[in-house]
Amino acid sequence: MNQHRKPRKHGAFTQRAVSVGLFAAGAAGIATAVPAQAATGVPQHTAVATDQTFSRADFHHHTEARDSFTVRQFGTVAAATVRNQANAVGLGCTADDHCRSVALSFQIVTMAGEHTRLTALNRGDAVNNHCDGCQTLAGAYQFVVSTPHPLTLDRATARHLDDIHRRLDALTRSTLPVTELKKQADALAAEVNTVLQSAVAKAPQGADRPTVTLHRHLDGWPAH
């Protein structure tokens, strides 16, 4: 299935944003498969995926909302490293002239193998820097689909995910309070999970049971 991506602007990170662990490379989306030498000397494959969404609102640009919805299908791999991150920054606004910064990142990764070594990182970080009364929300949702044998998402699944992506776009652009936006983002994530659970139920069986693992991390102000 084709990747679903939207172009994103990258702003300067604040010092605090750096300190909480932004990826220094700032990669908008990288998916590669490179040879890795197993202990037996037989070449195998390592999959690497990094997705990041960044938004910054300030007294020059009071509102910014960004989202990404990425699907990556790796097939059979011996090891995988997957990273997903959302970062939202509100900077230099006031309660009378407030800012709104929203960053949401949905990452779906499928991989196969009965002894795959997986390293997964999923993080959402929201920063208000001298930004009283601002609404800042960062939400990272990572779905890892693991099956014994390669799984290709069918057209019906792809269409359903496309529809959820469109609704995520509309939600991100909405003017809902961040408390309500968070609830609706969670609802979309639950829908993605249901779609993927249905897909793995039809996957070829093996010694290990097919699984869908959701990692969720939200951060934001005002507290919610």
C-alpha positions in Angstrom: 0.0 0.0 0.0 1.2 3.5 -0.7 2.4 5.6 2.1 0.1 8.4 3.3 2.1 11.5 4.0 1.6 15.2 4.1 4.4 17.8 3.7 5.4 19.4 6.9 7.3 22.6 7.8 10.1 22.3 10.3 10.7 25.1 12.7 13.5 25.8 15.2 13.2 23.6 18.3 13.2 25.3 21.7 15.9 24.4 24.2 13.4 22.5 26.4 12.1 20.6 23.4 15.6 19.4 22.6 16.1 18.4 26.2 13.0 16.1 26.3 14.4 14.0 23.4 13.7 15.3 19.9 15.4 13.2 17.3 18.5 15.2 16.2 18.1 14.1 12.7 14.6 15.5 12.5 13.6 13.0 9.8 10.1 13.5 8.5 9.9 9.9 7.4 12.5 7.2 6.7 11.9 3.6 5.8 14.7 1.4 4.8 15.7 -2.2 4.8 19.4 -2.8 5.0 21.5 -6.0 5.3 22.4 -7.2 8.8 24.8 -10.0 9.4 23.3 -12.7 11.7 25.4 -14.7 14.1 25.3 -17.6 11.7 26.8 -15.4 8.9 23.5 -15.6 6.9 22.5 -12.1 5.7 19.2 -11.0 7.1 17.3 -7.7 7.0 16.8 -4.9 9.5 13.9 -2.5 9.0 14.1 1.1 10.2 11.2 3.6 10.3 11.2 7.1 11.7 8.2 9.4 11.6 7.9 12.9 13.1 5.3 15.7 13.2 6.3 19.2 14.4 4.2 22.3 14.9 5.1 25.7 16.3 2.8 28.6 17.0 4.1 32.0 18.1 3.1 35.7 18.2 3.8 36.0 14.5 1.8 32.8 13.6 -0.8 32.2 16.2 -2.1 28.9 15.0 -0.4 25.8 13.5 -1.8 22.3 13.3 0.1 19.4 11.7 -0.6 15.7 11.4 0.8 12.6 9.7 -0.6 9.2 9.0 1.9 6.7 7.7 1.6 3.1 6.8 4.8 1.0 6.3 4.8 -2.7 5.4 8.1 -4.4 5.8 7.5 -8.0 5.2 9.8 -10.5 6.9 12.6 -9.0 8.9 15.1 -10.2 11.5 15.1 -6.9 13.4 13.2 -3.6 13.3 13.6 -0.2 14.9 10.6 2.0 14.7 10.2 5.6 16.0 7.2 7.9 16.0 7.2 11.4 17.5 4.9 14.4 17.7 6.1 17.7 19.0 4.1 20.9 19.5 5.5 24.2 20.6 3.7 27.4 21.7 6.0 30.4 22.1 5.7 33.9 23.2 1.9 34.5 23.3 -0.3 35.8 26.1 -3.7 35.0 27.6 -5.2 37.9 25.7 -3.4 36.9 22.5 -3.1 33.2 22.8 -1.6 30.6 20.5 -2.7 27.1 19.4 -0.2 24.4 18.4 -1.3 20.9 17.5 0.9 18.0 16.3 -0.5 14.5 15.8 1.4 11.5 14.4 -0.1 8.1 13.5 2.4 5.5 12.5 1.4 2.0 11.3 4.1 -0.6 10.8 3.6 -4.2 9.7 6.4 -6.9 10.0 6.7 -10.6 9.9 8.9 -13.2 11.5 8.7 -15.5 14.4 11.8 -14.2 16.3 11.9 -10.6 15.1 13.9 -8.3 17.5 11.9 -5.1 17.9 12.9 -1.7 19.3 10.0 0.7 19.4 9.9 4.4 20.6 6.8 6.5 20.6 6.6 10.0 22.2 4.5 13.1 22.2 6.0 16.3 23.7 4.2 19.6 24.0 6.0 22.8 25.2 4.6 26.1 26.2 7.5 28.7 26.4 6.3 32.0 27.8 2.9 31.3 26.3 0.2 31.9 28.9 -3.3 30.7 28.0 -2.0 28.8 25.0 -3.4 25.5 23.8 -0.7 23.1 22.9 -1.2 19.4 22.2 1.1 16.6 20.9 -0.2 13.1 20.3 1.8 10.1 19.1 0.1 6.9 18.1 2.1 3.9 17.0 0.6 0.6 15.8 3.0 -2.4 15.4 1.5 -5.3 13.6 3.5 -8.5 14.0 2.6 -11.7 12.1 4.5 -15.0 11.6 4.2 -14.7 7.8 4.1 -11.5 5.7 0.8 -9.6 5.7 -0.3 -7.3 2.9 -3.2 -5.1 3.9 -6.0 -5.6 1.4 -7.9 -2.9 -0.5 -10.8 -2.8 1.9 -8.4 -2.2 4.8 -6.5 0.4 2.8 -9.8 2.3 2.0 -10.8 2.2 5.7 -7.4 3.6 6.7 -7.6 6.3 4.0 -11.0 7.4 5.4 -9.6 7.6 9.0 -6.7 9.6 7.6 -9.1 12.1 6.0 -11.0 12.5 9.3 -7.7 13.0 11.2 -6.9 15.8 8.8 -10.3 17.4 9.5 -9.9 17.0 13.2 -6.4 18.5 13.2 -7.7 21.6 11.3 -10.7 22.0 13.6 -11.1 24.6 16.3 -12.2 22.2 19.0 -10.7 22.7 22.5 -7.6 20.5 22.9 -9.4 18.4 25.6 -12.1 17.4 23.0 -9.6 17.1 20.2 -7.7 14.6 22.4 -10.8 12.5 22.9 -11.6 12.4 19.2 -8.0 11.5 18.3 -8.2 8.6 20.8 -11.4 7.5 19.1 -9.7 7.5 15.7 -6.8 5.5 17.1 -9.3 3.0 18.5 -10.8 2.7 15.1 -7.4 2.1 13.5 -6.8 -0.6 16.1 -10.1 -2.3 15.2 -9.3 -2.2 11.5 -5.8 -3.8 12.0 -7.2 -6.4 14.4 -9.6 -7.5 11.6 -6.7 -7.6 9.1 -4.5 -9.8 11.3 -7.4 -12.2 12.0 -7.2 -13.2 8.3 -3.4 -13.4 8.3 -1.7 -16.8 7.7 -1.1 -18.6 11.0 2.2 -19.8 12.4 3.8 -20.8 15.7 3.4 -17.3 17.0 0.1 -15.5 17.3 -0.5 -12.4 15.1 -0.6 -9.3 17.3 -1.4 -5.6 17.1 0.3 -3.4 19.7 -0.7 0.2 20.2 1.7 2.7 21.8 0.0 6.0 22.8 1.6 9.1 24.2 -0.1 12.5 24.6 1.2 15.7 26.2 -0.3 19.2 26.3 -1.4 22.4 28.0 -3.8 23.2 29.5 -3.5 20.1 31.6 -6.0 17.4 30.5 
